Amino acid sequence: MRDSRKSVIGKGLRRRGRLMIQAVSPPRRTLDAIPAPRTEVKPKEPSYVAPRAPRLVDSPVFVLSSVRSGSTLLRVLLNSHSRIRAPHEMHLRTVHVQLTRSFTADAMKALELDKTELEHLLWDRVMHLELTRSGKDVIVDKTPPNTLIWPRLHRCWPNARYILLLRHPGAIIASLTERRKDPDHEEILAEVLNYSEKLEEARRTLDAHVVTYEELTAEPEKATRAICEYLGVEWESGMLDYGSKDHGKFRPQLGDWSSTIKSGRIQPARTADPTAELPPRLKEIAKAWGYEV
């Protein structure tokens, strides 16, 4: 009995000794720790770019404008036409496709598709669905941030048509400053400049119809007649009486929701403060658009 107890104690002491030696000894260099031989990294293959698939809507119309430029007014005037569907802001640029498995891209490539073209097909399907539901034959999307991605819209729909709605940059700055709580003036200037740069780029590149917010409100019949001629539809006097038509609910994120647009009447545009100083680049763009600065 006594020898048995000594044997157990002895084994315990020897095991503890082995553990202490392992604890203070440097780690063994295992095979996993040996650096693998260097291999040359092959450059990645160029990303696949799918060809453009057929579109259900061949020639949609896009209103390109800055925020606070009267695009909701133009929308409801156009939507009052018997052949033109101009819904609320569609925000197609925020509708994305996800390829969620490692093999999905290869599967789409075998179908001559990629992520971008899948998104374009989805955007086109949404456009077509809205147009079909309306029973009309011309569709207009007036989402202002589309201005920032107009080259992609042009890639998606090479036959798209564009209405450029301009407004004096100084008036846009004043409108944004008045609308926002605790406005950051530098941030507003940067935002207006960003929109203005993209609009000027589009004006110089696209075969677009150009109208100003000031013209639209001062001479709505003349302005809408010119737009209808560009779109290839007959002008209708009922366009000017937009308040008698159903244009859906006016609400934030989908367009203007102010009392001005809800009045159902075309009201004069607020002019820019002539004493307000514009940054040099905005002044240059304003002059190119025909405004006095």
C-alpha positions in Angstrom: 0.0 0.0 0.0 2.8 2.3 1.0 4.8 1.4 -2.2 1.8 2.0 -4.3 1.3 5.5 -2.9 5.0 6.3 -3.5 4.7 5.1 -7.1 1.8 7.5 -7.8 3.6 10.4 -6.1 6.7 9.7 -8.2 4.8 9.6 -11.4 3.2 13.0 -10.6 6.5 14.6 -9.8 8.1 13.3 -13.0 5.1 14.6 -15.1 5.3 18.0 -13.4 9.0 18.1 -14.2 8.4 17.4 -17.9 5.8 20.1 -18.1 8.1 22.7 -16.5 10.9 21.8 -18.9 8.5 22.3 -21.9 7.3 25.6 -20.5 10.9 27.1 -20.3 12.2 25.5 -23.5 12.1 27.4 -26.8 9.3 26.3 -29.2 10.1 23.5 -31.6 10.4 24.5 -35.2 7.7 22.5 -36.9 7.1 21.9 -40.6 4.4 24.5 -40.6 6.8 27.1 -39.4 9.3 26.5 -42.2 8.7 29.2 -44.9 7.3 27.8 -48.1 9.5 28.3 -51.2 8.6 31.5 -53.0 6.5 31.2 -56.1 5.9 33.9 -58.8 2.4 35.5 -58.4 0.7 35.5 -61.7 -1.1 38.7 -62.6 -4.8 38.6 -62.4 -6.7 38.3 -65.6 -8.5 41.5 -66.8 -12.0 41.8 -65.3 -14.6 40.5 -67.7 -16.9 43.2 -69.2 -20.1 41.8 -70.5 -21.6 43.0 -73.8 -24.8 45.1 -73.6 -27.9 43.0 -73.6 -31.1 44.1 -75.4 -33.3 46.6 -73.5 -37.0 46.6 -72.9 -37.0 50.4 -72.8 -34.8 51.6 -75.6 -35.0 55.3 -75.2 -35.9 56.5 -71.6 -35.7 60.1 -70.7 -33.5 61.4 -67.9 -33.8 64.9 -66.3 -30.3 65.9 -65.2 -30.2 68.6 -62.6 -28.9 69.7 -59.3 -30.9 69.3 -56.2 -33.2 72.3 -55.5 -33.5 73.1 -59.2 -37.2 72.6 -59.8 -37.0 69.0 -61.1 -40.2 68.0 -59.2 -42.1 70.8 -60.9 -40.8 69.6 -64.3 -41.8 66.1 -63.4 -45.4 66.8 -62.6 -45.7 69.0 -65.7 -44.5 66.1 -67.9 -46.5 63.5 -66.0 -49.6 65.5 -66.8 -49.2 64.6 -70.4 -51.3 61.8 -71.8 -48.2 60.0 -73.2 -45.5 60.7 -70.7 -45.0 58.8 -67.4 -42.8 60.7 -65.0 -42.9 58.9 -61.6 -41.3 60.0 -58.3 -37.6 59.8 -58.0 -36.7 56.2 -58.8 -33.1 56.1 -57.4 -32.0 53.3 -59.7 -28.4 54.0 -59.0 -28.9 52.6 -55.5 -30.4 49.3 -56.7 -27.6 46.8 -56.8 -27.0 43.1 -57.6 -24.9 40.8 -55.4 -23.0 37.7 -56.7 -22.9 35.8 -53.4 -21.0 32.6 -54.2 -17.4 32.2 -55.5 -18.7 30.5 -58.7 -21.5 33.0 -59.4 -19.4 35.4 -61.5 -18.2 32.4 -63.7 -21.8 31.3 -64.1 -22.9 34.8 -65.2 -19.9 35.1 -67.5 -21.0 31.9 -69.3 -24.3 33.7 -69.9 -22.3 36.8 -71.2 -23.3 38.8 -68.1 -21.5 40.5 -65.3 -22.5 42.4 -62.2 -22.8 45.8 -64.0 -24.9 44.4 -66.8 -27.1 42.5 -64.4 -27.8 45.8 -62.6 -28.6 47.4 -65.9 -31.0 44.7 -66.8 -32.7 45.2 -63.4 -32.9 48.9 -63.9 -34.4 48.4 -67.4 -36.9 46.0 -66.1 -38.1 48.4 -63.4 -38.4 51.1 -66.0 -40.4 48.8 -68.3 -42.7 47.7 -65.5 -43.5 51.3 -64.5 -44.1 52.3 -68.1 -46.3 49.3 -68.8 -48.4 49.9 -65.6 -49.0 53.5 -66.7 -50.3 52.7 -70.1 -48.1 55.4 -71.6 -45.2 55.2 -74.0 -42.6 57.6 -72.8 -40.9 57.4 -69.4 -39.0 60.1 -67.6 -36.8 59.7 -64.5 -35.9 62.9 -62.8 -33.7 61.7 -59.9 -31.2 64.5 -59.3 -28.3 62.2 -58.2 -28.5 60.6 -61.7 -26.6 63.6 -62.8 -23.6 62.4 -60.9 -23.6 59.0 -62.8 -24.8 60.2 -66.2 -21.9 58.4 -68.1 -23.2 55.1 -66.7 -26.8 55.9 -67.7 -25.4 56.6 -71.2 -23.6 53.2 -71.2 -26.8 51.4 -70.0 -29.1 53.2 -72.5 -27.1 54.5 -75.5 -30.3 55.8 -77.1 -31.5 57.6 -73.9 -32.6 61.2 -74.2 -31.7 63.9 -71.7 -33.3 67.1 -70.5 -30.8 69.3 -68.6 -32.6 71.5 -66.1 -30.3 74.4 -65.0 -30.7 76.9 -62.3 -28.5 79.8 -61.1 -26.0 78.2 -58.7 -26.4 81.1 -56.3 -30.1 80.4 -56.1 -29.4 76.7 -55.4 -27.0 77.6 -52.6 -29.6 79.9 -51.0 -32.4 77.3 -51.3 -30.2 74.6 -49.7 -29.1 76.9 -46.9 -32.7 77.8 -46.1 -34.0 74.2 -46.3 -31.4 72.6 -44.0 -31.1 72.8 -40.3 -27.8 74.1 -39.1 -26.4 74.3 -42.6 -22.7 73.8 -43.3 -21.9 76.5 -45.9 -18.7 74.9 -47.1 -20.4 71.5 -47.5 -23.2 73.2 -49.5 -20.8 74.9 -51.8 -19.0 71.6 -52.4 -22.3 69.9 -53.2 -23.5 72.5 -55.6 -20.1 72.6 -57.3 -20.1 68.8 -57.7 -23.5 68.8 -59.4 -22.6 71.9 -61.5 -19.4 70.2 -62.8 -21.3 67.1 -63.8 -24.1 69.1 -65.4 -21.6 71.2 -67.4 -19.8 68.0 -68.4 -23.1 66.5 -69.6 -24.0 69.8 -71.4 -20.8 69.7 -73.4 -21.0 66.0 -74.2 -24.6 64.9 -74.7 -27.1 65.9 -77.4 -29.5 67.1 -74.7 -32.4 69.6 -74.5 -31.5 72.4 -72.1 -34.0 74.4 -70.1 -33.6 76.7 -67.1 -35.8 76.7 -64.0 -36.2 80.4 -64.5 -37.6 79.9 -68.0 -39.8 77.0 -66.9 -41.5 79.2 -64.3 -41.6 82.4 -66.2 -42.8 81.0 -69.5 -44.1 77.5 -68.8 -46.0 77.1 -72.1 -43.0 78.0 -74.2 -40.7 75.8 -72.2 -42.9 72.8 -72.2 -43.7 73.1 -75.9 -40.0 73.0 -76.6 -39.6 69.9 -74.4 -42.5 68.1 -76.1 -41.0 68.9 -79.5 -37.7 67.4 -78.3 -39.5 64.2 -77.1 -41.6 63.9 -80.3 -45.0 64.3 -78.6 -47.8 66.9 -79.2 -48.0 69.6 -76.6 -51.0 69.5 -74.3 -52.4 72.5 -72.4 -53.4 70.3 -69.5 -49.7 70.0 -68.7 -49.8 73.4 -67.1 -52.7 72.4 -64.8 -50.7 69.8 -63.0 -52.7 70.3 -59.8 -55.7 68.6 -61.3 -53.8 65.4 -61.9 -52.7 62.6 -59.6 -48.9 62.5 -59.2 -48.7 60.4 -56.1 -47.7 61.5 -52.6 -45.2 64.3 -52.3 -42.8 63.1 -49.6 -39.1 63.3 -48.6 -36.5 61.3 -50.6 -38.9 61.0 -53.5 -38.8 64.6 -54.6 -39.9 68.1 -53.4 -42.7 68.0 -50.8 -42.9 71.7 -50.0 -46.1 73.7 -49.9 -45.0 75.3 -53.2 -45.2 72.1 -55.2 -48.3 71.0 -53.3 -50.1 74.1 -54.3 -50.7 72.7 -57.8 -49.7 76.0 -59.4 -46.6 77.1 -61.2 -45.0 79.8 -59.1 -42.2 82.3 -60.0 -38.7 81.1 -59.3 -36.8 82.8 -56.5 -33.9 84.7 -58.0 -30.3 84.5 -56.8 -29.1 87.2 -54.4 -27.1 89.6 -56.8 -24.8 90.5 -53.9 -23.8 87.0 -53.1 -20.3 86.1 -54.1 -19.7 82.7 -55.9 -16.5 80.8 -55.8 -14.5 81.3 -59.1 -15.3 77.9 -60.6 -19.1 78.2 -59.9 -19.0 81.7 -61.3 -17.4 80.4 -64.5 -20.0 77.7 -64.8 -22.9 80.1 -64.2 -21.5 82.4 -67.0 -21.3 79.4 -69.3 -25.0 78.8 -68.6 -25.9 82.3 -69.5 -26.4 83.7 -66.0 -25.2 87.1 -64.9 -22.8 86.9 -61.9 
